[in-house]
Amino acid sequence: MYTHSKQIITAGVPIEQAQKAIIMLHGRGASATSIITLSDRLQLDGYAIFAPQATEHSWYPYSFMAPVSNNQPALDSALELIGELVNDIKNKGITQENIYLLGFSQGACLTLEYVSRNAGRYGGVIAFTGGLIGEKLIESNYKGDFNQTPVLITTGDPDPHVPVSRVNESVAIMERLNASVTLEIYKSRPHTITGEELALANSIL
């Protein structure tokens, strides 16, 4: 089993000059370089952009619905990496209210898991096809107050990797932590990101 090293690709405005920062998390089998190409379609003027690279192109080995123990130590290592990156960005003078997180598929699951374990006011959270991680969700893992952070979660119905039931469960937990969640479910949409989803993301960015 593997852990992650800190390999981060950056784009956008240098952090010292940026007003805002976004962390973009790629899906399984993809790369930091591939998720950063989304920035061409997103309104990220003035943002410092950070995309970490997962070891072996995967944040954790098994399905996000597998028992959490099966996905260790990779999952904890991934969550720790995001935490370090958030702290690095704060240390450069960008407040948490101006930090955004975005992920697709496995990266979306990781994004939701990280912010829900560390609920606070973020700029915004965008999860293209994802849900909270674990065979069963353990409510006590998730704490804090999102203070009405805007959260966008999108998915297809059905999606080959992410059951709508888990997405709904995740929304309920995040709303209890005071997130302002927008959920969009697209009938028979393939496992991809559509232009409509990017437009919704831009309304948060």
Secondary structure as GFF3:
##gff-version 3
##sequence-region A 1 205
A	DSSP	beta_strand	8	12	.	.	.	ID=ss1
A	DSSP	three_ten_helix	15	17	.	.	.	ID=ss2
A	DSSP	beta_strand	20	25	.	.	.	ID=ss3
A	DSSP	alpha_helix	32	36	.	.	.	ID=ss4
A	DSSP	three_ten_helix	37	41	.	.	.	ID=ss5
A	DSSP	beta_strand	47	52	.	.	.	ID=ss6
A	DSSP	three_ten_helix	55	57	.	.	.	ID=ss7
A	DSSP	three_ten_helix	68	71	.	.	.	ID=ss8
A	DSSP	alpha_helix	74	91	.	.	.	ID=ss9
A	DSSP	three_ten_helix	96	98	.	.	.	ID=ss10
A	DSSP	beta_strand	99	104	.	.	.	ID=ss11
A	DSSP	alpha_helix	106	117	.	.	.	ID=ss12
A	DSSP	beta_strand	124	128	.	.	.	ID=ss13
A	DSSP	three_ten_helix	139	141	.	.	.	ID=ss14
A	DSSP	beta_strand	150	157	.	.	.	ID=ss15
A	DSSP	alpha_helix	164	176	.	.	.	ID=ss16
A	DSSP	beta_strand	180	187	.	.	.	ID=ss17
A	DSSP	alpha_helix	195	204	.	.	.	ID=ss18
###
